[in-house]
């Protein structure tokens, strides 16, 4: 995951919109809306401080799989083709 400025700003804006959505609920029991600030706070903090531990945990297995697939494809195309 990259720490570009656009990515960080998007995380802060999306987290803020989750908090605003929770505050705009007019019914007394929040129900499922109560979980939105719990999702929003780590997103805002990761946008402010530039570290995304959850994204890094998710990205690590995918990076490993991508490298394994790339090496497998390189092995396939490295072999000579059979001529008839």
Phi and psi in degrees as a GROMACS rama.xvg file:
@    title "Ramachandran Plot"
@    xaxis  label "Phi"
@    yaxis  label "Psi"
@TYPE xy
-88.518  154.05  UNK-2
-105.343  43.0026  UNK-3
-70.3019  159.497  UNK-4
-61.7447  -40.2743  UNK-5
-64.8987  -41.0877  UNK-6
-63.8434  -42.208  UNK-7
-66.4641  -42.3569  UNK-8
-64.68  -39.5559  UNK-9
-64.1354  -37.7318  UNK-10
-65.9442  -40.8328  UNK-11
-67.4102  -43.4459  UNK-12
-66.2226  -43.4629  UNK-13
-66.0439  -41.2225  UNK-14
-62.6397  -41.2296  UNK-15
-64.6195  -36.776  UNK-16
-68.7329  -31.2747  UNK-17
-66.5756  -39.1623  UNK-18
-68.5291  -39.8567  UNK-19
-64.3763  -39.1797  UNK-20
-62.9108  -38.1572  UNK-21
-67.8771  -39.3908  UNK-22
-72.1833  -22.5117  UNK-23
-85.9897  -4.36491  UNK-24
-70.2729  128.312  UNK-25
-97.3671  -11.0144  UNK-26
-79.7874  152.751  UNK-27
-68.1651  -54.5205  UNK-28
-80.4602  124.904  UNK-29
-72.3708  -35.193  UNK-30
66.8531  -126.759  UNK-31
-69.7264  -19.333  UNK-32
-69.0324  -18.284  UNK-33
-67.9123  -19.982  UNK-34
-81.8144  -19.8997  UNK-35
-59.8038  -43.9162  UNK-36
-64.8832  -29.1181  UNK-37
-67.4715  -29.2157  UNK-38
-80.8332  -35.3436  UNK-39
-72.2183  -38.7647  UNK-40
-61.8678  -47.7034  UNK-41
-63.9462  -32.5129  UNK-42
-65.9779  -43.5823  UNK-43
-65.6091  -44.4132  UNK-44
-64.4866  -38.1899  UNK-45
-69.0141  -30.6739  UNK-46
-71.8521  -36.2617  UNK-47
-73.0373  -47.8385  UNK-48
-88.9199  -12.9008  UNK-49
84.443  2.92338  UNK-50
-111.252  137.93  UNK-51
-127.52  83.9746  UNK-52
-63.9975  -36.0915  UNK-53
-67.8263  -40.9938  UNK-54
-64.9576  -36.2883  UNK-55
-70.2878  -35.3285  UNK-56
-66.7338  -36.7175  UNK-57
-77.038  -35.5667  UNK-58
-74.6272  -27.5209  UNK-59
-60.5246  -49.1387  UNK-60
-64.468  -35.0917  UNK-61
-69.2305  -35.972  UNK-62
-63.853  -38.9056  UNK-63
-65.3066  -44.2747  UNK-64
-64.4529  -40.0383  UNK-65
-63.3618  -40.2238  UNK-66
-68.9077  -36.5534  UNK-67
-66.4719  -41.8405  UNK-68
-65.6719  -40.8905  UNK-69
-64.0574  -40.595  UNK-70
-69.2932  -35.3344  UNK-71
-65.343  -43.4264  UNK-72
-65.6874  -37.955  UNK-73
-63.8905  -38.0241  UNK-74
-66.518  -38.9945  UNK-75
-63.6366  -47.1288  UNK-76
-82.0431  -8.80911  UNK-77
-77.9992  -28.8801  UNK-78
-70.0259  147.443  UNK-79
-71.497  146.606  UNK-80
-84.9543  150.883  UNK-81
-77.7185  135.919  UNK-82
-103.885  141.028  UNK-83
